[in-house]
Amino acid sequence: MQPIVHKFENVPDVGEALLALRALPGVLLLDSARQIETAQGQSLGRYSFLMADPFEWLVADQALEDPFEKMRVLLRQCQAQTIPDLPPMQGGAAGLLSYDLNCSFEAVPQAEFNTFPIPAIVMGAYDTVISWDHQTNEAWIVSQGFPEVDSAKRARRGQERIDFFLSLLSTPATSEQPTVSRAPESLELSSFQYAVAGPPGLTSNFSASRFKESVQKCVDYIYAGDVFQINLAQQLRIAANCHAMELYLRLKDVNPAPFSAFFDFEVSGFERTQIISSSPERLVAVNQGHVEARPIKGTRPRTGRPMVDIWAREKLNSSEKDIAENTMIVDLMRNDLSRVCTDDSVTVPQLCEMEEYASVMHLVSSVEGQLRPECDLTDLLSAIFPGGSITGAPKVRAMEIIAELEPDSRGAYCGSLGYLGFDGNADLNILIRTITAQRGWWQIPVGGGIVSQSDPKQEYDETWAKAAGLLRAVAVSNAEVESQL
């Protein structure tokens, strides 16, 4: 049967709709907070999707033999055809794949500390989706009626779910805003924290000198022949001073990105957690079997001063180090996709092209292929996860070195948020420019790729350029708190 579809006469504001659903479990927003045109003329960031109250949770811990078993069963049981001319997410499994899911695919050691544990996979099965097309300024609710399988029961549930969400969206807005979820907890089993410049109370699990020493260790590993490239990150931390949803709305304003996201989940055995992201990077998208990955490597800050930014663009475009870094990851992604794509279908239509985002400019490539008929979305994820742009190459050895040098588990950072649709299509980001909120704390990891030409000071400075947009959102929250005292 066709899903039930409601088209809005008056398009709701994305942020106001998010606030209207805040009391529901499993609120998930996949938000094109910034629309851009890629170097190849592709429109990126056209759609936003808001979901809540999943009919089933798909949760898996680390190091399972088949972490996608439940997901595979669900997607086979709940199949639906794509409705043309509507936004592509029309129901499916959506949520988080943690970076630490890597332990399910490879014998990779874990970091010394895991202060804020989360599942390797936590996804909801969402039968109802509110979607926006920012290009046409239209919005819809699409309701599949799952988990009912009888046509009449599916249709009845589908309409009931639309009525339910419409009632929430039509409730008059109040001046009441979400409050801080909880006071910061004492963290006994935690890595040592170093005070760093930034909003008051900001710390890092690396001092400047230790991070630079770790960069040099990565360079030494490269010259020793262990790897070609390693992604290294420091993890910033600060006490939460507003609700995570409010922080997301601030981030949406000051650092919008085409793969922004907010996810609030609480599942058995784990603390309630929120993921707040303004990611510019796509891990992978699938449309009718056509696969696209968009690795990012090479970064310069944007200042808003035209002559300075022109000079930065020229330096990035001519940087042997950044071009080499990007090309290595493209080769890795071509290899990963070839494991599940048809012979000779893997191509690179975009290589090291400049794209500009709210606070930085990047070199971005595109790697595409055609999924083999016998392979499904979970086969694809098993072949490419985690994305090579946030590990290094070769991937397994790079992940081993990351576990050795970084004190803390990455958790959501460098994992992925996105959806696997009931129709076989998918779109998932890479969780960079991401804050994880848990136990009254905000974690803000930032990193970059290390190659043989890397300069430790420049690599350290690059992490702060990437943190700038996130810290602006934190600083706005700090300023508002102080103004109320």
C-alpha positions as CSV (number, residue, x, y, z in Angstrom):
1,M,0.0,0.0,0.0
2,Q,1.0,3.7,-0.4
3,P,1.9,5.6,2.8
4,I,-0.4,8.3,4.1
5,V,0.9,11.7,3.0
6,H,-0.1,15.1,4.4
7,K,1.2,18.3,2.7
8,F,1.5,21.4,4.8
9,E,-0.3,24.5,3.6
10,N,1.9,26.6,5.8
11,V,5.4,25.3,6.0
12,P,6.5,24.9,9.7
13,D,9.9,26.2,10.8
14,V,12.4,23.4,11.3
15,G,13.6,24.7,14.7
16,E,10.1,25.3,16.0
17,A,9.0,21.8,14.9
18,L,12.0,20.3,16.7
19,L,11.0,22.1,19.9
20,A,7.4,20.9,19.5
21,L,8.5,17.2,19.6
22,R,11.0,17.6,22.4
23,A,9.0,15.5,24.9
24,L,8.9,12.5,22.6
25,P,11.4,9.6,22.8
26,G,14.1,9.3,20.1
27,V,13.8,12.8,18.6
28,L,16.0,12.8,15.5
29,L,16.6,15.7,13.1
30,L,18.7,15.3,10.0
31,D,18.9,18.9,9.0
32,S,20.2,20.6,5.9
33,A,20.9,23.8,7.9
34,R,23.1,25.1,5.1
35,Q,22.5,24.5,1.4
36,I,25.5,24.6,-0.9
37,E,26.3,23.9,-4.6
38,T,29.2,21.4,-4.9
39,A,32.2,22.0,-7.2
40,Q,30.3,19.8,-9.8
41,G,27.1,21.8,-9.6
42,Q,25.2,19.3,-7.4
43,S,22.7,20.7,-5.0
44,L,23.8,19.6,-1.5
45,G,21.7,20.0,1.6
46,R,18.2,20.3,0.0
47,Y,16.2,18.3,2.5
48,S,15.6,18.1,6.2
49,F,13.9,15.2,8.1
50,L,12.4,15.2,11.6
51,M,11.4,12.0,13.4
52,A,10.4,10.9,16.9
53,D,8.8,8.0,18.8
54,P,10.2,5.0,16.9
55,F,8.1,1.8,17.0
56,E,11.3,-0.2,17.7
57,W,14.9,0.4,18.8
58,L,17.8,-1.3,17.1
59,V,20.6,-1.4,19.6
60,A,23.9,-3.3,19.3
61,D,27.0,-3.2,21.5
62,Q,30.6,-3.4,20.3
63,A,32.3,-6.4,18.8
64,L,29.3,-8.4,17.7
65,E,29.7,-10.9,15.0
66,D,26.9,-9.4,13.0
67,P,26.0,-6.0,14.4
68,F,23.5,-5.4,11.6
69,E,21.4,-8.5,12.1
70,K,18.4,-6.8,13.6
71,M,18.5,-4.0,11.1
72,R,18.6,-6.4,8.2
73,V,15.6,-8.3,9.5
74,L,13.6,-5.0,10.0
75,L,14.4,-3.7,6.5
76,R,13.3,-7.0,5.0
77,Q,10.0,-7.0,7.0
78,C,9.2,-3.4,6.3
79,Q,9.6,-2.7,2.6
80,A,8.1,0.2,0.8
81,Q,8.2,1.8,-2.6
82,T,9.6,5.3,-3.0
83,I,6.9,8.0,-3.7
84,P,8.3,10.1,-6.6
85,D,8.6,13.9,-6.1
86,L,8.7,13.7,-2.4
87,P,11.9,14.1,-0.2
88,P,13.8,10.8,-0.3
89,M,13.5,9.7,3.4
90,Q,10.0,8.2,3.7
91,G,10.5,6.0,6.7
92,G,13.2,3.6,7.8
93,A,15.9,2.9,10.4
94,A,17.6,6.1,11.4
95,G,20.1,7.1,14.1
96,L,23.7,6.6,15.2
97,L,26.6,4.3,14.2
98,S,29.3,4.9,16.7
99,Y,33.0,5.1,15.7
100,D,33.5,2.2,18.1
101,L,31.5,0.0,15.8
102,N,34.8,-0.6,14.2
103,C,35.5,-3.3,16.8
104,S,32.8,-5.4,15.1
105,F,34.7,-5.5,11.9
106,E,38.4,-5.5,12.9
107,A,40.4,-6.6,16.0
108,V,41.1,-3.0,17.0
109,P,42.1,-2.2,20.6
110,Q,40.0,0.3,22.5
111,A,41.2,3.5,24.0
112,E,42.2,3.6,27.7
113,F,39.2,5.7,28.8
114,N,35.5,5.4,27.9
115,T,34.0,8.0,30.2
116,F,30.8,8.5,28.2
117,P,29.8,5.1,26.9
118,I,27.2,4.7,24.2
119,P,26.1,1.7,22.1
120,A,27.9,0.8,18.9
121,I,24.6,1.1,17.1
122,V,21.5,2.9,18.3
123,M,18.8,3.4,15.7
124,G,15.1,3.8,15.8
125,A,12.6,2.3,13.3
126,Y,10.6,5.4,12.3
127,D,7.3,4.9,10.5
128,T,6.5,8.6,10.3
129,V,8.7,11.4,8.9
130,I,8.3,15.2,8.7
131,S,10.2,16.4,5.7
132,W,11.2,19.7,4.1
133,D,12.3,20.5,0.6
134,H,14.3,23.8,1.1
135,Q,14.6,24.3,-2.6
136,T,10.8,24.5,-3.2
137,N,9.9,25.6,0.3
138,E,7.5,22.7,0.8
139,A,6.9,20.3,3.7
140,W,5.1,17.0,4.3
141,I,4.4,14.3,6.8
142,V,4.8,10.8,5.4
143,S,3.4,7.9,7.5
144,Q,4.0,4.3,6.5
145,G,1.7,2.7,9.2
146,F,4.4,0.2,10.2
147,P,4.8,-2.1,12.2
148,E,1.3,-3.1,11.0
149,V,1.4,-5.3,8.0
150,D,-2.4,-5.7,7.2
151,S,-3.3,-3.0,4.6
152,A,-6.3,-1.7,6.5
153,K,-4.5,-1.6,9.8
154,R,-1.5,0.1,8.2
155,A,-3.7,2.8,6.7
156,R,-5.5,3.3,10.0
157,R,-2.2,3.6,12.0
158,G,-0.7,5.8,9.3
159,Q,-3.5,8.4,9.6
160,E,-3.5,8.2,13.4
161,R,0.2,8.9,13.4
162,I,-0.2,11.9,11.1
163,D,-3.0,13.3,13.3
164,F,-0.8,12.8,16.4
165,F,2.1,14.7,15.0
166,L,-0.1,17.5,13.6
167,S,-1.6,18.0,17.0
168,L,1.9,18.5,18.5
169,L,2.9,20.9,15.8
170,S,-0.3,22.9,16.1
171,T,0.1,23.4,19.9
172,P,0.7,27.1,20.5
173,A,4.4,27.8,21.3
174,T,5.2,28.9,24.8
175,S,8.0,31.0,26.2
176,E,9.2,28.0,28.1
177,Q,12.5,26.7,26.7
178,P,14.2,23.4,27.5
179,T,16.4,23.6,30.6
180,V,19.7,22.0,31.3
181,S,19.2,18.3,31.5
182,R,21.3,17.8,34.6
183,A,24.2,19.2,36.6
184,P,27.7,18.0,35.6
185,E,28.5,14.7,37.3
186,S,31.8,14.0,39.0
187,L,33.9,11.9,36.5
188,E,36.2,9.6,38.4
189,L,37.3,7.3,35.6
190,S,38.4,10.0,33.2
191,S,41.5,11.0,31.2
192,F,43.6,13.9,32.6
193,Q,42.2,17.2,31.5
194,Y,44.3,20.2,30.5
195,A,43.0,23.8,30.8
196,V,42.9,25.4,27.3
197,A,41.9,28.8,25.9
198,G,38.3,29.3,25.1
199,P,35.0,29.6,27.0
200,P,35.5,29.5,30.8
201,G,35.9,25.9,32.0
202,L,37.0,24.4,28.7
203,T,39.5,21.6,28.9
204,S,41.2,19.1,26.6
205,N,42.5,15.6,27.0
206,F,45.7,16.8,25.2
207,S,48.0,19.7,26.2
208,A,49.4,21.6,23.2
209,S,52.8,20.0,23.6
210,R,51.4,16.5,24.0
211,F,49.3,16.9,20.9
212,K,52.2,18.1,18.9
213,E,54.3,15.2,20.2
214,S,51.6,12.8,19.1
215,V,51.5,14.3,15.7
216,Q,55.3,13.7,15.4
217,K,54.7,10.1,16.5
218,C,52.2,9.7,13.6
219,V,54.8,11.2,11.2
220,D,57.4,8.7,12.6
221,Y,55.0,5.8,12.0
222,I,54.5,7.0,8.4
223,Y,58.3,7.1,7.8
224,A,58.6,3.7,9.4
225,G,56.2,2.4,6.7
226,D,53.3,1.5,9.0
227,V,50.8,3.9,7.4
228,F,50.4,6.6,4.8
229,Q,48.0,8.8,6.9
230,I,46.5,8.9,10.4
231,N,43.6,11.0,11.7
232,L,44.4,12.4,15.2
233,A,41.9,14.2,17.4
234,Q,41.9,16.0,20.7
235,Q,38.7,15.9,22.8
236,L,37.5,19.2,24.4
237,R,35.2,19.1,27.3
238,I,33.0,21.7,29.1
239,A,30.1,21.6,31.5
240,A,26.7,22.0,29.9
241,N,24.9,25.3,30.6
242,C,21.8,24.9,28.5
243,H,19.7,22.0,27.1
244,A,21.3,20.2,24.3
245,M,18.4,21.0,21.9
246,E,18.9,24.7,22.6
247,L,22.7,24.3,21.9
248,Y,21.8,22.7,18.6
249,L,19.6,25.6,17.6
250,R,22.5,28.0,18.5
251,L,24.9,25.9,16.4
252,K,22.4,25.8,13.5
253,D,22.5,29.7,13.6
254,V,26.3,30.2,13.9
255,N,27.7,27.2,12.0
256,P,25.1,25.8,9.6
257,A,26.1,22.8,7.5
258,P,24.5,20.5,4.9
259,F,24.6,17.4,7.2
260,S,23.7,18.9,10.5
261,A,21.9,16.7,13.0
262,F,20.4,16.4,16.4
263,F,19.6,13.0,18.1
264,D,18.3,12.5,21.6
265,F,18.2,8.9,22.8
266,E,18.0,6.8,26.0
267,V,18.2,3.0,25.7
268,S,18.5,0.3,28.4
269,G,22.0,0.1,30.0
270,F,23.2,3.5,28.8
271,E,22.8,7.1,30.0
272,R,20.6,9.5,28.1
273,T,22.6,11.1,25.4
274,Q,22.3,13.8,22.8
275,I,24.3,14.2,19.6
276,I,24.6,17.7,18.2
277,S,26.4,18.1,14.9
278,S,27.1,20.6,12.1
279,S,28.8,18.2,9.8
280,P,29.8,19.2,6.3
281,E,30.7,15.6,5.3
282,R,28.7,12.8,3.7
283,L,29.8,9.3,4.5
284,V,27.6,7.6,1.9
285,A,24.3,8.1,0.0
286,V,22.4,5.4,-1.9
287,N,19.8,6.2,-4.5
288,Q,18.3,3.2,-6.5
289,G,21.6,1.4,-6.0
290,H,23.8,4.3,-7.0
291,V,26.4,4.9,-4.2
292,E,28.2,8.2,-3.5
293,A,30.8,9.0,-0.8
294,R,32.2,12.5,-0.4
295,P,35.5,12.5,1.6
296,I,36.8,15.8,2.9
297,K,40.5,16.4,3.4
298,G,42.2,19.7,3.4
299,T,41.0,22.6,5.6
300,R,41.6,26.4,5.9
301,P,39.6,28.8,8.1
302,R,37.4,31.4,6.6
303,T,37.8,34.9,8.1
304,G,35.2,36.9,6.2
305,R,38.0,39.2,4.9
306,P,38.0,38.8,1.1
307,M,41.7,39.2,0.4
308,V,42.7,36.9,3.3
309,D,40.2,34.2,2.2
310,I,41.3,34.4,-1.4
311,W,44.9,33.9,-0.3
312,A,43.8,30.9,1.9
313,R,42.0,29.4,-1.1
314,E,45.0,29.7,-3.3
315,K,47.3,28.1,-0.6
316,L,44.9,25.2,-0.1
317,N,44.5,24.6,-3.8
318,S,48.3,24.4,-4.2
319,S,49.1,22.5,-1.0
320,E,50.9,19.3,-1.9
321,K,50.3,18.1,1.6
322,D,46.5,18.5,1.6
323,I,46.1,17.2,-2.0
324,A,48.1,14.1,-1.1
325,E,46.0,13.6,2.1
326,N,42.8,13.8,0.1
327,T,44.0,11.6,-2.7
328,M,45.1,8.9,-0.3
329,I,41.5,8.7,1.2
330,V,40.0,8.7,-2.3
331,D,42.1,5.6,-3.1
332,L,41.0,4.0,0.2
333,M,37.3,4.8,-0.6
334,R,37.6,3.4,-4.1
335,N,39.0,0.2,-2.6
336,D,36.2,0.0,0.0
337,L,33.4,0.6,-2.5
338,S,34.8,-2.0,-4.9
339,R,34.1,-4.7,-2.3
340,V,30.3,-4.2,-2.8
341,C,30.0,-2.3,-6.1
342,T,29.9,-3.8,-9.6
343,D,33.2,-4.2,-11.5
344,D,34.4,-1.0,-13.2
345,S,31.5,1.1,-11.8
346,V,33.7,2.9,-9.2
347,T,34.6,6.3,-10.5
348,V,35.9,9.6,-9.1
349,P,33.9,12.4,-10.7
350,Q,35.2,15.1,-8.3
351,L,38.8,15.2,-7.0
352,C,40.2,17.7,-4.5
353,E,37.7,20.5,-5.5
354,M,37.2,23.6,-3.3
355,E,34.0,24.0,-1.3
356,E,33.2,26.6,1.2
357,Y,31.2,26.2,4.5
358,A,30.2,28.5,7.3
359,S,33.6,28.8,9.0
360,V,36.1,26.8,6.9
361,M,36.9,25.9,3.3
362,H,37.6,22.3,2.4
363,L,39.0,20.2,-0.5
364,V,36.2,17.7,-1.3
365,S,36.2,14.6,-3.5
366,S,33.4,12.3,-4.7
367,V,33.7,8.6,-5.2
368,E,30.7,6.8,-6.8
369,G,29.7,3.2,-7.8
370,Q,26.8,0.9,-8.4
371,L,25.8,-1.5,-5.6
372,R,25.8,-5.1,-6.7
373,P,22.4,-6.7,-6.9
374,E,23.2,-9.3,-4.2
375,C,24.4,-6.6,-1.7
376,D,22.2,-4.6,0.6
377,L,22.7,-1.4,2.7
378,T,24.2,-3.3,5.6
379,D,26.7,-5.0,3.3
380,L,27.7,-1.5,2.1
381,L,28.2,-0.2,5.7
382,S,30.2,-3.3,6.7
383,A,32.5,-2.6,3.7
384,I,33.1,1.1,4.3
385,F,32.6,1.8,8.0
386,P,34.2,3.8,9.6
387,G,34.9,6.3,6.8
388,G,38.5,6.4,5.7
389,S,38.7,10.2,5.9
390,I,38.5,10.0,9.7
391,T,40.8,7.0,10.2
392,G,43.7,7.2,7.8
393,A,45.2,4.6,5.5
394,P,45.7,1.7,5.6
395,K,42.5,1.8,7.7
396,V,43.2,-1.0,10.3
397,R,46.7,0.1,11.2
398,A,45.6,3.7,11.4
399,M,42.8,2.7,13.8
400,E,45.3,0.8,16.0
401,I,47.5,3.9,16.2
402,I,44.5,6.1,17.0
403,A,43.6,3.8,19.9
404,E,47.2,4.0,21.1
405,L,47.6,7.8,21.0
406,E,44.1,9.1,21.8
407,P,43.3,8.7,25.5
408,D,39.5,8.6,25.1
409,S,37.1,6.5,23.2
410,R,35.6,8.5,20.3
411,G,32.1,7.4,20.8
412,A,29.8,9.2,18.4
413,Y,32.6,11.4,17.0
414,C,33.8,10.1,13.6
415,G,30.8,7.7,13.5
416,S,27.7,8.5,11.5
417,L,24.1,9.8,11.8
418,G,21.7,9.1,9.0
419,Y,19.0,6.8,7.7
420,L,18.5,3.5,5.9
421,G,15.1,3.8,4.2
422,F,12.4,1.1,3.9
423,D,12.8,1.7,0.1
424,G,16.5,0.7,0.0
425,N,17.8,4.2,-0.2
426,A,20.1,5.8,2.4
427,D,22.1,8.9,3.4
428,L,24.5,9.1,6.3
429,N,26.9,11.8,7.4
430,I,30.3,11.6,9.1
431,L,30.1,13.0,12.6
432,I,32.7,15.7,12.5
433,R,32.0,19.2,14.0
434,T,30.1,17.2,16.6
435,I,29.2,17.6,20.3
436,T,28.1,14.7,22.5
437,A,26.0,15.7,25.6
438,Q,25.9,13.2,28.4
439,R,25.9,13.3,32.3
440,G,25.9,17.1,32.3
441,W,28.9,17.5,30.0
442,W,29.6,18.5,26.4
443,Q,32.4,16.6,24.6
444,I,33.8,18.5,21.5
445,P,36.4,16.4,19.7
446,V,38.3,18.0,16.8
447,G,41.1,16.5,14.6
448,G,42.7,16.2,11.3
449,G,44.7,14.0,9.0
450,I,48.5,13.6,9.5
451,V,50.8,12.8,6.6
452,S,54.5,12.8,6.1
453,Q,54.6,16.5,5.4
454,S,52.6,17.4,8.5
455,D,53.9,20.2,10.7
456,P,52.9,19.5,14.4
457,K,52.1,23.2,15.2
458,Q,50.0,23.6,12.0
459,E,48.1,20.4,12.7
460,Y,47.3,21.6,16.2
461,D,46.2,25.0,15.0
462,E,43.9,23.2,12.4
463,T,42.0,21.4,15.1
464,W,41.2,24.8,16.6
465,A,40.0,26.2,13.3
466,K,37.6,23.2,13.1
467,A,36.5,23.9,16.7
468,A,35.7,27.6,16.0
469,G,32.1,27.2,14.9
470,L,31.3,24.8,17.7
471,L,32.9,27.0,20.3
472,R,31.0,30.0,19.0
473,A,27.7,28.2,19.8
474,V,29.0,27.3,23.3
475,A,30.1,30.9,23.8
476,V,26.7,32.2,22.9
477,S,25.2,29.8,25.4
478,N,27.7,31.0,28.0
479,A,26.9,34.7,27.3
480,E,23.2,34.1,27.7
481,V,23.6,32.2,31.0
482,E,25.8,35.1,32.4
483,S,23.3,37.7,31.2
484,Q,20.7,36.0,33.4
485,L,22.8,36.0,36.5
